[in-house]
Amino acid sequence: MIGVYGGTFNPIHYGHLRTALEVKSLFNLEQLRLIPCRQPPHRDQPDVSGQMRLEMLQIAINGVAGLVADSRELDREGPSYMVDTLMTLLQEFPDQSIVLFMGADAFLGLEKWHRWQQLFDYAHVVVMTRPSFTVEFRSEFLQQRVVVQREALENKLAGCLFFQAVTPLDISATQIRQIIATGGNPQFLLPDAVLAFIRQHQLYQAAPLTTGH
Ligand code: ATP
């Protein structure tokens, strides 16, 4: 099984990294591919280039076996639709089944994703949750796909929805960007080497105040 973990990663932080490592081990994944999106379809364009977000990701997972930085969405023109990404992965790894991982916040917006129902034609979907998470289904389509045993994913190539509790780390990239923009220190929310890269390239600094005419 190959895992897919998409995101803006602006910047990557320990919330991403810890959950990535946990699901790689829980699902016995051969590899977990972290895929920064080029142009997030549901949000404003990030002010840090895809290349830099990818570099931070590479720095963060350097030397961690099984975690792979995958630039396919940055290499592709136009918006990053996960359904297209899964199709290209299936072409590349025809003998593997694919598991798409997302946080509970991303899952709440799933029905807004481009051709979202087709995601289940290509992959299983696993939602990484807090231990106390309870889901309210908005659609029968999703409800029908739920499996309660992790092992059930091995019996089918795609199409299942599973909820996996992971260690909750209440860290967000937004919080890190805000800390930096206001002159604070985000150390220990993300790897030191990523922070050094951010400092070196002066990322996430507050825009200088304009002084009128
Ligand atoms: P932002 O604050 O800019 O929205 P983010 O920290 O939420 O960013 P993304 O790159 O948007 O990070 O998230 C990519 C994926 O990682 C999503 O599926 C999201 O749910 C998940 N994720 C983000 N932060 C955490 C966290 N602390 N714990 C578990 N999953 C997370």
Residues whose N, C-alpha, C, O or C-beta is under 5 A from the ligand:
A	BS01	ATP	G6 G7 T8 F9 N10 G15 H16 T19 F101 M102 G103 A104 D105 A106 L169 D170 I171 S172 A173 T174
